Amino acid sequence: MKMIIVEHNEAGQRLDKLLSKILNKAPKSFIYKMLRKKNIVLNGKKAEGSEKLILMDEIKLFLSDETIEQFSEPIETTQVEHRLVILYEDKHLLLLNKPIGMLSQKAEKDDISIIEHIISYLIDTKQLTKEELSRFKPGVCNRLDRNTSGILIAGKSLLGLQEMARLLKDRSMDKYYLCIVKGRIQEKKRIEGWLSKDEEKNQVKIYQNQRDDTEFICTEYEPIRFSKIFSKDAQNSNDSYTLLRVKLITGRSHQIRAHLASIGHPLIGDYKYGDSKSNHYFTNKYELRHQLLHSYHMKFPLITGELSYLSNKDFTAEIPELFRQIEKDLF
């Protein structure tokens, strides 16, 4: 017999979902059969599996050690020498400054993403055990492309993950990016469109009107500075550059990169949607091999409940050194 007392990171989810994590090799049919036969009970009573768990609920598995072992595969952890730049931390959240080149989540099984760094950090600092990891896995709440740097939110608790997911879904959290784009942008503007993604190519297209399999996008930008002029006609030249502050109203894959490129202002260093001539110049001069896009500022809205202490707080992530150098030279 195995007994489980529901803790903070298990509370709030369905019983069958938690059982699927504990008996992670068992088919769902086995779990429901054990519930019907009262071989698995909740607080001493028969359960269906749809019950929402609360703190200190008691789950008993009247199964042999051999059966539990047969249907439970230990969670494999990839220990890495974590290199996290932590902007803020509490018991529910981590706010990190993600470096260029690090994945937000695994693309392939053997990838090392920032999640592996987070788990290693939490295990090393004794905030998480491998046993707890079998029931709850910390995760990232927002995603940044591999070659986009800046603020990434990670949930250390189920409550943290759920609350951040809610704020991101209702778009009440303000997210600001810095980027350098080709051409001169002279006024603040909000642009809208429709985005379609080719999953195989990992590439998106922007349309002015809605089509099948498109998602609405909205991007707001504001020029901060114009570059030193690289051609004679300063006003009309597309050989100058603009440092932009971008606010994401929606948050779709590659949205900033593709949306700005669609209006003739691609990001410097963007080899997927960018301008080859500009990219060649900055690659030769600075060995730049990624887009200059940095998630630099985030502001929380008014929050009620347990995370209310974060209400209206804002956080800023320092820009990478190469971005800073190019910005200094251009502007």
LUMZAMAR-196541 format. One record per residue (C-alpha): x, y negated, z; residue in one letter. Coordinates in nm, 4 decimals, decimal comma, m for minus. Example, Ala and Ser with C-alpha at 12.3 -4.5 7.8 and 13.67 -1.06 7.14 Angstrom:
BEGIN
[[1,2300; 0,4500; 0,7800]; "A"]
[[1,3670; 0,1060; 0,7140]; "S"]
END
This chain:
BEGIN
[[0,0000; 0,0000; 0,0000]; "M"]
[[0,1168; m0,3489; m0,0874]; "K"]
[[m0,0257; m0,6644; 0,0685]; "M"]
[[0,0047; m1,0111; m0,0812]; "I"]
[[m0,0811; m1,3324; 0,1008]; "I"]
[[m0,1706; m1,6083; m0,1452]; "V"]
[[0,0676; m1,9036; m0,1176]; "E"]
[[0,0573; m2,2518; m0,2705]; "H"]
[[0,1841; m2,1450; m0,6123]; "N"]
[[m0,0687; m1,8627; m0,6408]; "E"]
[[m0,3717; m2,0586; m0,5163]; "A"]
[[m0,6063; m2,2062; m0,7743]; "G"]
[[m0,5753; m1,9290; m1,0315]; "Q"]
[[m0,7927; m1,6273; m1,1027]; "R"]
[[m0,7246; m1,3027; m0,9202]; "L"]
[[m0,6837; m1,1042; m1,2432]; "D"]
[[m0,4259; m1,3530; m1,3702]; "K"]
[[m0,2139; m1,3117; m1,0587]; "L"]
[[m0,2482; m0,9322; m1,0733]; "L"]
[[m0,1250; m0,9418; m1,4340]; "S"]
[[0,1909; m1,1131; m1,3100]; "K"]
[[0,2461; m0,8679; m1,0248]; "I"]
[[0,1669; m0,5598; m1,2368]; "L"]
[[0,3157; m0,7110; m1,5505]; "N"]
[[0,3473; m0,3789; m1,7364]; "K"]
[[m0,0057; m0,2625; m1,6612]; "A"]
[[m0,2783; m0,2919; m1,9263]; "P"]
[[m0,5727; m0,5093; m1,8254]; "K"]
[[m0,7968; m0,2021; m1,8383]; "S"]
[[m0,5915; m0,0448; m1,5555]; "F"]
[[m0,6193; m0,3574; m1,3401]; "I"]
[[m0,9965; m0,3791; m1,3847]; "Y"]
[[m1,0325; m0,0054; m1,3162]; "K"]
[[m0,8410; m0,0444; m0,9886]; "M"]
[[m1,0676; m0,3359; m0,8949]; "L"]
[[m1,3838; m0,1322; m0,9716]; "R"]
[[m1,2579; 0,1610; m0,7639]; "K"]
[[m1,1598; m0,0742; m0,4770]; "K"]
[[m0,7971; 0,0321; m0,5050]; "N"]
[[m0,7320; m0,3420; m0,5217]; "I"]
[[m0,9367; m0,5584; m0,2859]; "V"]
[[m0,9553; m0,9284; m0,2007]; "L"]
[[m0,9939; m1,0162; 0,1679]; "N"]
[[m1,1025; m0,6590; 0,2370]; "G"]
[[m1,3862; m0,6663; m0,0170]; "K"]
[[m1,4444; m0,5424; m0,3681]; "K"]
[[m1,3514; m0,8012; m0,6306]; "A"]
[[m1,4199; m0,8454; m1,0011]; "E"]
[[m1,0995; m1,0324; m1,0932]; "G"]
[[m1,2642; m1,3613; m1,1864]; "S"]
[[m1,2454; m1,4956; m0,8308]; "E"]
[[m1,0424; m1,8150; m0,7909]; "K"]
[[m0,7807; m1,7677; m0,5230]; "L"]
[[m0,7338; m2,0019; m0,2287]; "I"]
[[m0,4464; m2,0434; 0,0140]; "L"]
[[m0,4001; m1,7500; 0,2564]; "M"]
[[m0,6294; m1,5138; 0,0638]; "D"]
[[m0,5276; m1,1531; 0,1299]; "E"]
[[m0,4852; m0,9104; m0,1606]; "I"]
[[m0,4289; m0,5423; m0,0890]; "K"]
[[m0,3109; m0,2920; m0,3486]; "L"]
[[m0,3901; 0,0627; m0,2333]; "F"]
[[m0,1444; 0,2091; m0,4815]; "L"]
[[0,1581; 0,4292; m0,4317]; "S"]
[[0,5040; 0,2734; m0,4431]; "D"]
[[0,5698; 0,4810; m0,7558]; "E"]
[[0,2628; 0,3402; m0,9342]; "T"]
[[0,3505; m0,0180; m0,8399]; "I"]
[[0,7069; 0,0360; m0,9574]; "E"]
[[0,5849; 0,1958; m1,2819]; "Q"]
[[0,3720; m0,1060; m1,3694]; "F"]
[[0,6042; m0,3772; m1,2380]; "S"]
[[0,9010; m0,4915; m1,4403]; "E"]
[[1,1433; m0,7164; m1,2505]; "P"]
[[1,1688; m1,0689; m1,3919]; "I"]
[[1,5033; m1,1150; m1,5613]; "E"]
[[1,6741; m1,4410; m1,4812]; "T"]
[[1,9577; m1,5888; m1,6801]; "T"]
[[2,1862; m1,7523; m1,4300]; "Q"]
[[2,3598; m2,0540; m1,5787]; "V"]
[[2,5787; m2,3235; m1,4346]; "E"]
[[2,2991; m2,5743; m1,4249]; "H"]
[[2,3738; m2,9227; m1,5550]; "R"]
[[2,0719; m3,1302; m1,4703]; "L"]
[[2,0576; m3,5073; m1,4480]; "V"]
[[1,7842; m3,5479; m1,1883]; "I"]
[[1,5967; m3,8779; m1,1890]; "L"]
[[1,3445; m3,7808; m0,9230]; "Y"]
[[1,2524; m3,4733; m0,7207]; "E"]
[[0,9890; m3,3711; m0,4700]; "D"]
[[0,8327; m3,0372; m0,3760]; "K"]
[[0,6075; m3,0412; m0,6838]; "H"]
[[0,8096; m3,2097; m0,9590]; "L"]
[[1,1464; m3,2665; m1,1173]; "L"]
[[1,2049; m3,5596; m1,3526]; "L"]
[[1,5123; m3,4993; m1,5638]; "L"]
[[1,7175; m3,6850; m1,8223]; "N"]
[[1,7470; m3,4151; m2,0899]; "K"]
[[2,0687; m3,4295; m2,2905]; "P"]
[[2,0971; m3,4042; m2,6676]; "I"]
[[2,1205; m3,0445; m2,7888]; "G"]
[[1,9305; m2,8782; m2,5051]; "M"]
[[1,6033; m2,6983; m2,5795]; "L"]
[[1,2931; m2,7886; m2,3778]; "S"]
[[1,1755; m2,4285; m2,4158]; "Q"]
[[1,3165; m2,1145; m2,5718]; "K"]
[[1,2773; m2,0772; m2,9458]; "A"]
[[1,4336; m1,7302; m2,9498]; "E"]
[[1,4579; m1,4647; m2,6770]; "K"]
[[1,8287; m1,5199; m2,6128]; "D"]
[[1,8138; m1,8999; m2,6108]; "D"]
[[1,9168; m2,0961; m2,3049]; "I"]
[[1,6715; m2,3801; m2,2482]; "S"]
[[1,6379; m2,6412; m1,9787]; "I"]
[[1,3982; m2,4026; m1,8012]; "I"]
[[1,6872; m2,1621; m1,7362]; "E"]
[[1,8857; m2,4533; m1,5915]; "H"]
[[1,5890; m2,5492; m1,3710]; "I"]
[[1,5393; m2,1938; m1,2422]; "I"]
[[1,9115; m2,1573; m1,1677]; "S"]
[[1,9066; m2,4876; m0,9824]; "Y"]
[[1,6024; m2,3905; m0,7731]; "L"]
[[1,7480; m2,0473; m0,6894]; "I"]
[[2,0894; m2,1935; m0,6029]; "D"]
[[1,9298; m2,4540; m0,3749]; "T"]
[[1,7096; m2,1834; m0,2158]; "K"]
[[1,3873; m2,3509; m0,3273]; "Q"]
[[1,2853; m2,0383; m0,5189]; "L"]
[[1,3484; m1,6656; m0,4811]; "T"]
[[1,3492; m1,4012; m0,7520]; "K"]
[[1,0470; m1,2385; m0,5862]; "E"]
[[0,8542; m1,5672; m0,5996]; "E"]
[[0,9571; m1,6002; m0,9631]; "L"]
[[0,7580; m1,2863; m1,0465]; "S"]
[[0,4382; m1,4684; m0,9392]; "R"]
[[0,5159; m1,8235; m1,0467]; "F"]
[[0,7570; m1,9612; m1,3048]; "K"]
[[0,8474; m2,3314; m1,3075]; "P"]
[[0,7955; m2,4953; m1,6439]; "G"]
[[0,8252; m2,8169; m1,8388]; "V"]
[[0,5170; m3,0346; m1,8720]; "C"]
[[0,6153; m3,2366; m2,1777]; "N"]
[[0,8412; m3,1338; m2,4643]; "R"]
[[1,1246; m3,3133; m2,6362]; "L"]
[[1,2912; m3,1969; m2,9578]; "D"]
[[1,6329; m3,0354; m2,9139]; "R"]
[[1,8012; m3,3506; m3,0463]; "N"]
[[1,5851; m3,5999; m2,8579]; "T"]
[[1,7131; m3,7066; m2,5177]; "S"]
[[1,5391; m3,8541; m2,2169]; "G"]
[[1,2736; m3,8024; m1,9538]; "I"]
[[1,1391; m3,4520; m1,9159]; "L"]
[[0,8898; m3,3583; m1,6434]; "I"]
[[0,9168; m3,0136; m1,4870]; "A"]
[[0,6671; m2,8578; m1,2484]; "G"]
[[0,8140; m2,6853; m0,9428]; "K"]
[[0,4695; m2,5853; m0,8194]; "S"]
[[0,1417; m2,4780; m0,9734]; "L"]
[[m0,0171; m2,8014; m0,8515]; "L"]
[[0,2598; m3,0039; m1,0134]; "G"]
[[0,2170; m2,8261; m1,3460]; "L"]
[[m0,1609; m2,8557; m1,3405]; "Q"]
[[m0,1698; m3,2239; m1,2449]; "E"]
[[0,0913; m3,3260; m1,5017]; "M"]
[[m0,0918; m3,1260; m1,7697]; "A"]
[[m0,4090; m3,3168; m1,6833]; "R"]
[[m0,2377; m3,6572; m1,7037]; "L"]
[[m0,0732; m3,5739; m2,0350]; "L"]
[[m0,3982; m3,4424; m2,1794]; "K"]
[[m0,6038; m3,7478; m2,0851]; "D"]
[[m0,3235; m3,9782; m2,2113]; "R"]
[[m0,3245; m4,1858; m1,8945]; "S"]
[[0,0522; m4,1619; m1,8533]; "M"]
[[0,2547; m4,4269; m2,0371]; "D"]
[[0,5547; m4,2864; m2,2278]; "K"]
[[0,8063; m4,5154; m2,3982]; "Y"]
[[1,0895; m4,4294; m2,6344]; "Y"]
[[1,3837; m4,6209; m2,7770]; "L"]
[[1,4960; m4,5575; m3,1334]; "C"]
[[1,6926; m4,7265; m3,4092]; "I"]
[[1,5260; m4,7285; m3,7481]; "V"]
[[1,6242; m4,8318; m4,0979]; "K"]
[[1,4851; m5,1651; m4,2141]; "G"]
[[1,3579; m5,4775; m4,0431]; "R"]
[[1,0370; m5,4535; m3,8402]; "I"]
[[0,9237; m5,7967; m3,7324]; "Q"]
[[0,6030; m5,7465; m3,5376]; "E"]
[[0,4456; m5,5267; m3,2767]; "K"]
[[0,1965; m5,2883; m3,4312]; "K"]
[[m0,0191; m4,9822; m3,3684]; "R"]
[[m0,0408; m4,7327; m3,6530]; "I"]
[[m0,2664; m4,4320; m3,6974]; "E"]
[[m0,2669; m4,1283; m3,9214]; "G"]
[[m0,3168; m3,7546; m3,9463]; "W"]
[[m0,0434; m3,4970; m3,8920]; "L"]
[[m0,0126; m3,1481; m4,0374]; "S"]
[[0,2600; m2,9059; m3,9264]; "K"]
[[0,4247; m2,6286; m4,1254]; "D"]
[[0,5204; m2,3852; m3,8487]; "E"]
[[0,7532; m2,1811; m4,0692]; "E"]
[[0,9581; m2,4825; m4,1751]; "K"]
[[0,9125; m2,6617; m3,8415]; "N"]
[[0,8266; m2,9748; m4,0345]; "Q"]
[[0,5283; m3,2089; m4,0393]; "V"]
[[0,3563; m3,4277; m4,2960]; "K"]
[[0,1659; m3,7490; m4,2325]; "I"]
[[m0,1563; m3,8406; m4,4118]; "Y"]
[[m0,3639; m4,1582; m4,4029]; "Q"]
[[m0,6920; m3,9669; m4,4068]; "N"]
[[m0,8105; m3,6568; m4,2271]; "Q"]
[[m0,7589; m3,3226; m4,3989]; "R"]
[[m0,8027; m2,9603; m4,3013]; "D"]
[[m0,5583; m2,8530; m4,0272]; "D"]
[[m0,4564; m3,2085; m3,9396]; "T"]
[[m0,4448; m3,3758; m3,5992]; "E"]
[[m0,5039; m3,7428; m3,5277]; "F"]
[[m0,1949; m3,9415; m3,4279]; "I"]
[[m0,1479; m4,2914; m3,2943]; "C"]
[[0,1871; m4,4646; m3,2440]; "T"]
[[0,2570; m4,8112; m3,1078]; "E"]
[[0,5891; m4,9887; m3,1632]; "Y"]
[[0,7533; m5,3185; m3,0813]; "E"]
[[1,0816; m5,4564; m3,2218]; "P"]
[[1,3426; m5,5455; m2,9618]; "I"]
[[1,6373; m5,6591; m3,1757]; "R"]
[[1,7444; m5,6751; m3,5399]; "F"]
[[2,0844; m5,5607; m3,6590]; "S"]
[[2,3663; m5,7636; m3,8000]; "K"]
[[2,2850; m5,7988; m4,1677]; "I"]
[[2,4473; m5,5544; m4,4063]; "F"]
[[2,3337; m5,7336; m4,7239]; "S"]
[[2,2897; m6,0855; m4,8602]; "K"]
[[1,9116; m6,1107; m4,8372]; "D"]
[[1,8432; m6,0817; m4,4644]; "A"]
[[1,4694; m6,1254; m4,4799]; "Q"]
[[1,3851; m5,8666; m4,7432]; "N"]
[[1,6702; m5,6240; m4,7105]; "S"]
[[1,6155; m5,2643; m4,6077]; "N"]
[[1,9862; m5,2411; m4,5285]; "D"]
[[1,9348; m5,3867; m4,1824]; "S"]
[[1,8236; m5,1942; m3,8730]; "Y"]
[[1,5774; m5,2464; m3,5903]; "T"]
[[1,5914; m5,1336; m3,2301]; "L"]
[[1,2350; m5,0283; m3,1488]; "L"]
[[1,0435; m4,9601; m2,8330]; "R"]
[[0,7802; m4,6975; m2,9155]; "V"]
[[0,4802; m4,6046; m2,7056]; "K"]
[[0,3219; m4,2692; m2,7751]; "L"]
[[m0,0540; m4,2896; m2,7665]; "I"]
[[m0,0872; m3,9296; m2,8824]; "T"]
[[0,1957; m3,6821; m2,8450]; "G"]
[[0,2295; m3,4503; m3,1435]; "R"]
[[0,5260; m3,2552; m3,2721]; "S"]
[[0,7829; m3,4824; m3,4453]; "H"]
[[0,5283; m3,7641; m3,4278]; "Q"]
[[0,7609; m4,0623; m3,3844]; "I"]
[[1,0134; m3,9410; m3,6413]; "R"]
[[0,7632; m3,8537; m3,9133]; "A"]
[[0,5214; m4,1410; m3,8497]; "H"]
[[0,7900; m4,4102; m3,8735]; "L"]
[[0,9455; m4,2427; m4,1787]; "A"]
[[0,6030; m4,2438; m4,3466]; "S"]
[[0,5911; m4,6252; m4,3310]; "I"]
[[0,9445; m4,6625; m4,4681]; "G"]
[[1,1381; m4,6890; m4,1404]; "H"]
[[1,3083; m4,3544; m4,0751]; "P"]
[[1,5206; m4,3021; m3,7669]; "L"]
[[1,8969; m4,3219; m3,7964]; "I"]
[[2,0469; m3,9742; m3,7831]; "G"]
[[1,7245; m3,7923; m3,8664]; "D"]
[[1,8208; m3,5318; m4,1262]; "Y"]
[[1,4669; m3,3931; m4,1554]; "K"]
[[1,2708; m3,7119; m4,2234]; "Y"]
[[1,5443; m3,9709; m4,2597]; "G"]
[[1,7385; m4,1633; m4,5223]; "D"]
[[2,0402; m3,9716; m4,6543]; "S"]
[[2,2445; m4,2821; m4,7400]; "K"]
[[2,2092; m4,4306; m4,3904]; "S"]
[[2,2676; m4,0956; m4,2258]; "N"]
[[2,5852; m4,0461; m4,4280]; "H"]
[[2,7173; m4,3845; m4,3148]; "Y"]
[[2,6573; m4,3169; m3,9442]; "F"]
[[2,7863; m3,9604; m3,9665]; "T"]
[[3,1133; m4,0802; m4,1186]; "N"]
[[3,1581; m4,3707; m3,8807]; "K"]
[[3,0324; m4,2173; m3,5537]; "Y"]
[[3,0058; m3,8431; m3,6229]; "E"]
[[2,6338; m3,8844; m3,5514]; "L"]
[[2,4508; m3,5573; m3,6145]; "R"]
[[2,1151; m3,6191; m3,4478]; "H"]
[[1,8353; m3,8748; m3,4542]; "Q"]
[[1,8701; m4,1773; m3,2277]; "L"]
[[1,5575; m4,1206; m3,0236]; "L"]
[[1,5474; m4,1423; m2,6448]; "H"]
[[1,2531; m4,1047; m2,4062]; "S"]
[[1,3648; m4,3805; m2,1739]; "Y"]
[[1,0669; m4,4924; m1,9634]; "H"]
[[0,7600; m4,3328; m1,8083]; "M"]
[[0,4898; m4,4792; m1,5858]; "K"]
[[0,2358; m4,2812; m1,3888]; "F"]
[[m0,1261; m4,4005; m1,3713]; "P"]
[[m0,3382; m4,4213; m1,0575]; "L"]
[[m0,3507; m4,0663; m0,9196]; "I"]
[[m0,5875; m3,9278; m0,6601]; "T"]
[[m0,5342; m3,6208; m0,4469]; "G"]
[[m0,2129; m3,4661; m0,3219]; "E"]
[[0,0104; m3,6398; m0,5784]; "L"]
[[m0,1335; m3,9867; m0,5106]; "S"]
[[0,2084; m4,0988; m0,3818]; "Y"]
[[0,3190; m4,1123; m0,7472]; "L"]
[[0,0529; m4,3680; m0,8418]; "S"]
[[0,1909; m4,6460; m1,0633]; "N"]
[[0,5505; m4,5361; m1,0099]; "K"]
[[0,7790; m4,5683; m1,3092]; "D"]
[[1,1092; m4,4056; m1,4027]; "F"]
[[1,3833; m4,4919; m1,6491]; "T"]
[[1,6479; m4,2653; m1,8038]; "A"]
[[1,9842; m4,4038; m1,9109]; "E"]
[[2,0497; m4,3759; m2,2845]; "I"]
[[2,3290; m4,1466; m2,4098]; "P"]
[[2,6752; m4,2895; m2,4637]; "E"]
[[2,6753; m4,2548; m2,8442]; "L"]
[[2,3352; m4,4259; m2,8695]; "F"]
[[2,4689; m4,7077; m2,6523]; "R"]
[[2,7804; m4,7459; m2,8668]; "Q"]
[[2,5866; m4,7652; m3,1924]; "I"]
[[2,3379; m5,0079; m3,0367]; "E"]
[[2,6226; m5,2293; m2,9198]; "K"]
[[2,7861; m5,2315; m3,2628]; "D"]
[[2,4641; m5,2965; m3,4544]; "L"]
[[2,2999; m5,5510; m3,2308]; "F"]
END
